[in-house]
């Protein structure tokens, strides 16, 4: 009976009151407060029901955090931004202090980073820092483990210099040559790390910063910062719209990096690939990850020509149509097909798969087969 009553009350909250209410349920005081927070957002007869002032919005944000779990709070915040056109409210410090940070809010703040008032910028950075720190906590260790392990395996050599010998691997390899009378192992086969003092592989992250790529840019910035901390690889990060910005120097501080991105605007993939081609010095040891929906606003023929040139030079090119958890993206099917015909893998990737993707690419595995195995190939 109690469960039936709870379900009835839930339906009352979903349907709303007055003429929409077909339940006849009487709500408790707490449920009435919940109903008011829902009504302010979802009652179609009250557009802008939260009111035009930031104190009202901040109060509403506090209410939803009181009444609903974090996952629901994030959905309601996003709905408020979209339904009630509350983007301008992000300019207010009081509102930002009450918001539940998530990756979509970070993307919105990146979009507005150039116009946020000075009094709000420090608070906005704290919001972004909270999300960035949480993502790094989740993603840093698996990324470092996957990439370092891949690079070490792919760069072992059998004639290392003394200071390049991997003694642990060498001893394991030669245990069968243990000499009891000398109590030692004869290292007939030596295994080394390779050129330890220089980067062994280069990675270029080339990221479309048009508005539709917001969450992909956030994840890319996080992964770029993590990879930049790995000595065995040299990571560069390039973002583009109709112009190109090299943010490599900002990889040490992912918050500043994200505030250096300006989401929105057009797309010139050809220009971005032309720039990337200029900064690639070791094509046979370089992985270029192009993150874009492939809607080219520049010269399509030249963009395709740049891709052909890179593949011919030995660069391992991977195209990610999205790097997020939001499902299949919209993308240019003609350009995707052209690149696939070149042997360039083209697919969307979730953040949890990205470390293994980079490990596979750095060890020169067949990324198309890897993506198919991970069920990341887009269905047409």
C-alpha positions in Angstrom: 0.0 0.0 0.0 2.9 2.4 0.9 4.6 1.6 -2.4 1.4 2.3 -4.3 1.1 5.7 -2.5 4.7 6.6 -3.4 4.1 5.7 -7.1 0.9 7.9 -7.0 2.9 10.8 -5.6 5.6 10.4 -8.2 3.0 10.5 -11.0 1.5 13.6 -9.4 4.9 15.3 -9.5 5.4 14.2 -13.1 2.0 15.3 -14.3 1.9 18.6 -12.4 -1.1 20.0 -10.7 -4.4 21.7 -11.6 -5.9 20.4 -14.9 -3.0 18.0 -15.5 -3.5 16.2 -12.2 -5.5 13.0 -12.6 -4.2 11.3 -9.4 -6.0 13.2 -6.7 -2.9 12.7 -4.5 -2.2 15.1 -1.6 1.4 16.1 -1.4 3.4 16.6 1.8 5.1 19.9 2.5 8.4 18.7 1.1 6.7 17.3 -2.0 5.0 20.6 -2.6 8.4 22.3 -2.5 9.7 19.8 -5.0 6.6 20.4 -7.1 7.4 24.2 -7.2 11.0 23.6 -8.4 9.7 21.3 -11.2 7.0 23.8 -12.1 9.4 26.7 -12.4 11.3 24.8 -15.0 8.8 22.5 -16.8 5.5 24.4 -16.7 5.1 25.5 -20.3 2.7 28.3 -19.3 5.4 29.9 -17.2 8.3 30.5 -19.6 11.0 32.2 -17.5 9.3 31.0 -14.4 12.6 31.2 -12.4 12.5 35.0 -12.9 15.0 37.3 -14.4 17.2 37.8 -11.4 20.2 35.7 -10.4 19.1 35.4 -6.7 16.0 33.5 -7.9 18.1 31.2 -10.1 20.6 30.6 -7.3 17.8 29.8 -4.9 16.3 27.4 -7.4 19.7 25.7 -7.9 19.9 25.3 -4.1 16.4 23.8 -4.0 17.0 21.2 -6.7 20.3 20.1 -4.9 18.2 19.7 -1.8 15.5 17.6 -3.3 17.1 15.6 -6.1 20.3 13.4 -6.5 23.3 14.8 -8.3 22.6 13.0 -11.6 19.1 14.5 -11.7 20.4 17.9 -10.8 22.7 17.9 -13.8 19.8 17.1 -16.1 17.7 19.8 -14.7 20.5 22.4 -14.9 21.0 21.6 -18.6 17.2 21.8 -19.2 17.2 25.2 -17.5 19.9 26.5 -19.8 18.1 25.2 -22.9 14.4 25.8 -22.0 14.6 29.1 -20.1 17.6 30.7 -21.9 19.5 31.1 -18.7 22.9 31.2 -20.3 23.3 34.8 -19.3 22.9 33.8 -15.7 26.3 32.1 -15.8 27.7 35.6 -15.7 26.7 35.9 -12.1 29.0 34.8 -9.3 26.1 33.8 -7.0 24.7 31.5 -9.6 28.1 29.8 -10.3 28.6 29.2 -6.6 25.4 27.2 -6.4 25.6 25.2 -9.6 26.4 21.5 -9.6 29.5 21.3 -11.9 29.5 18.9 -14.8 31.2 18.6 -18.2 28.3 20.3 -20.0 28.6 23.3 -17.7 32.3 23.4 -18.4 31.6 23.4 -22.1 29.2 26.3 -21.7 31.7 28.3 -19.7 34.3 27.7 -22.4 31.8 29.1 -24.9 31.4 32.2 -22.8 35.0 32.5 -21.5 35.8 35.7 -23.5 32.7 37.6 -22.3 32.4 36.5 -18.7 32.8 39.5 -16.4 36.0 39.8 -14.4 34.1 39.5 -11.1 32.9 36.0 -12.2 36.1 34.6 -13.8 37.7 33.4 -10.6 34.5 31.6 -9.6 34.1 30.1 -13.1 37.7 28.8 -12.9 36.9 27.1 -9.6 33.9 25.4 -11.2 36.0 24.2 -14.1 38.8 23.1 -11.7 36.4 20.9 -9.8 35.3 19.1 -12.9 38.8 18.8 -14.3 40.2 17.4 -11.1 37.5 14.8 -10.9 38.1 13.8 -14.5 41.9 13.6 -14.0 41.3 11.4 -10.9 39.3 9.0 -13.0 41.3 9.0 -16.3 45.0 9.7 -15.4 46.0 6.3 -14.1 44.5 4.1 -16.8 45.9 6.5 -19.5 49.4 6.5 -18.1 49.4 2.7 -17.6 48.1 1.9 -21.0 50.4 4.3 -22.9 53.6 3.6 -20.9 53.1 -0.1 -21.2 52.5 0.1 -24.9 55.6 2.3 -25.5 57.8 0.1 -23.4 56.7 -3.0 -25.3 57.1 -1.4 -28.7 60.6 0.0 -28.1 62.5 -2.9 -26.5 65.7 -3.7 -28.3 68.1 -6.6 -28.1 71.3 -4.5 -28.3 70.9 -1.8 -25.6 73.6 0.3 -24.2 74.5 -0.3 -20.6 72.4 2.6 -19.3 69.4 1.5 -21.4 69.1 -2.0 -20.1 65.8 -3.0 -18.6 67.3 -5.2 -15.8 64.0 -6.6 -14.6 62.9 -7.7 -18.1 66.4 -9.0 -18.8 66.6 -11.1 -15.7 63.1 -12.6 -16.4 64.1 -13.4 -19.9 67.3 -15.2 -18.8 66.2 -17.1 -15.8 66.7 -20.3 -17.7 70.4 -19.4 -17.8 70.8 -19.3 -14.0 74.2 -20.8 -12.9 73.8 -22.4 -9.4 77.6 -22.6 -8.9 78.0 -18.8 -9.4 74.6 -17.9 -8.0 73.9 -15.6 -10.9 72.1 -15.4 -14.2 74.0 -15.2 -17.5 72.3 -12.5 -19.6 72.6 -14.0 -23.0 69.7 -11.8 -24.2 69.6 -8.2 -23.1 66.4 -6.2 -23.2 66.5 -2.4 -23.3 64.1 0.5 -23.1 65.4 2.1 -26.2 66.1 5.8 -26.6 65.2 6.6 -23.0 66.4 10.2 -23.0 64.2 11.4 -25.9 60.5 11.0 -26.7 59.9 7.7 -28.5 56.6 8.7 -30.0 54.8 11.9 -31.0 51.1 12.5 -30.5 49.2 15.4 -32.1 45.7 16.1 -30.9 43.9 18.2 -33.5 40.6 19.3 -32.2 37.6 20.9 -33.8 36.3 23.6 -31.4 33.1 24.3 -33.2 30.1 24.5 -30.8 28.9 21.0 -31.4 32.2 19.5 -30.2 32.1 21.0 -26.6 32.3 17.9 -24.4 34.8 16.3 -26.8 37.1 19.3 -26.4 36.9 19.1 -22.6 37.9 15.4 -22.6 40.6 16.0 -25.2 42.1 18.7 -23.0 42.2 16.4 -20.0 43.8 13.5 -22.0 46.2 15.9 -23.6 47.4 17.2 -20.2 47.8 13.6 -18.9 49.8 12.5 -21.9 52.0 15.6 -21.7 53.2 14.3 -18.3 54.5 11.1 -19.9 58.2 11.5 -20.9 58.1 8.7 -23.4 55.8 10.6 -25.7 55.7 14.1 -26.9 52.2 15.5 -27.0 51.0 18.6 -29.0 47.5 20.0 -28.9 46.0 22.1 -31.7 42.5 23.5 -31.8 40.8 25.0 -34.7 37.7 26.7 -36.2 38.4 29.0 -39.1 41.8 29.7 -37.5 44.3 27.5 -35.8 45.6 27.8 -32.2 48.5 25.8 -30.8 47.8 25.2 -27.1 50.7 22.8 -26.5 52.3 25.2 -24.0 49.1 25.2 -21.9 49.0 21.4 -21.5 50.6 21.7 -18.0 47.5 23.5 -16.8 44.3 21.9 -18.2 42.1 24.7 -16.7 44.0 27.4 -18.4 44.0 25.3 -21.6 40.3 25.0 -21.6 39.8 28.7 -21.0 42.1 29.2 -24.0 39.5 27.4 -26.2 36.8 29.4 -27.9 33.9 27.1 -28.7 31.7 28.1 -31.6 32.4 29.5 -35.1 33.1 27.8 -38.4 35.4 24.9 -39.3 38.4 24.7 -41.6 39.9 21.2 -41.3 42.2 21.8 -44.2 43.9 24.7 -42.5 44.3 22.6 -39.3 45.8 19.6 -41.1 48.1 22.0 -43.0 49.4 23.3 -39.7 49.8 19.9 -38.2 51.8 18.7 -41.2 54.2 21.5 -40.6 54.8 20.6 -36.9 55.2 16.8 -37.5 58.9 16.0 -37.6 58.9 12.2 -37.2 56.0 11.0 -39.4 56.7 7.3 -39.0 56.6 7.7 -35.2 53.6 10.1 -35.0 50.0 9.5 -34.2 47.6 12.3 -35.3 44.2 12.1 -33.6 41.8 14.4 -35.5 38.6 15.0 -33.4 35.9 16.5 -35.6 32.5 15.9 -37.1 34.1 16.3 -40.6 31.8 19.1 -41.7 34.4 21.1 -43.7 33.7 24.8 -44.0 36.9 25.3 -46.0 38.2 23.6 -49.1 37.0 20.0 -49.0 39.4 18.9 -51.9 42.4 20.4 -50.2 41.4 18.8 -46.9 41.3 15.4 -48.5 44.6 16.1 -50.2 46.2 16.9 -46.8 44.9 13.6 -45.5 46.3 11.7 -48.4 49.7 13.4 -48.0 49.9 12.5 -44.3 49.1 8.8 -44.8 51.6 8.6 -47.6 54.3 10.2 -45.3 53.7 7.4 -42.7 51.7 9.3 -40.2 49.2 7.2 -38.3 45.9 9.2 -38.6 42.8 8.4 -36.5 39.6 10.4 -36.8 37.3 10.5 -33.8 33.9 11.9 -34.7 33.2 12.4 -31.0 35.0 11.8 -27.7 32.1 11.7 -25.2 29.4 9.5 -23.7 26.5 11.1 -25.7 25.9 8.5 -28.3 26.3 8.5 -32.1 27.2 12.0 -33.4 26.2 13.8 -36.5 29.0 13.8 -39.1 29.7 14.2 -42.8 29.3 10.8 -44.2 31.0 11.6 -47.5 34.2 12.8 -45.9 34.1 9.9 -43.5 33.8 7.4 -46.3 36.7 9.1 -48.2 39.0 8.9 -45.2 38.0 5.3 -44.5 38.9 4.4 -48.1 42.4 5.7 -47.4 42.7 3.3 -44.5 42.1 6.0 -41.8 39.8 4.6 -39.0 36.8 6.8 -38.4 34.6 6.3 -35.4 33.2 7.8 -32.2 35.0 6.9 -28.9 33.9 7.0 -25.3 36.4 8.5 -22.8 36.9 5.1 -21.0 38.1 3.6 -24.3 40.5 6.4 -25.2 43.6 5.1 -23.2 43.4 1.7 -24.9 43.0 3.4 -28.2 46.2 5.5 -27.8 48.0 2.4 -26.5 46.9 0.5 -29.7 47.9 3.4 -32.0 51.3 3.9 -30.4 52.1 0.2 -30.8 51.0 0.4 -34.4 48.1 -2.0 -34.1 45.4 -2.1 -36.7 43.0 0.5 -35.2 40.2 -0.4 -37.5 40.3 -4.0 -36.1 40.7 -2.7 -32.6 37.6 -0.4 -33.0 35.6 -3.2 -34.4 36.5 -5.5 -31.5 35.5 -2.7 -29.0 32.2 -2.2 -30.9 33.2 1.4 -31.7 32.6 1.2 -35.5 29.6 3.4 -36.5 26.7 1.5 -37.9 25.5 3.0 -41.2 
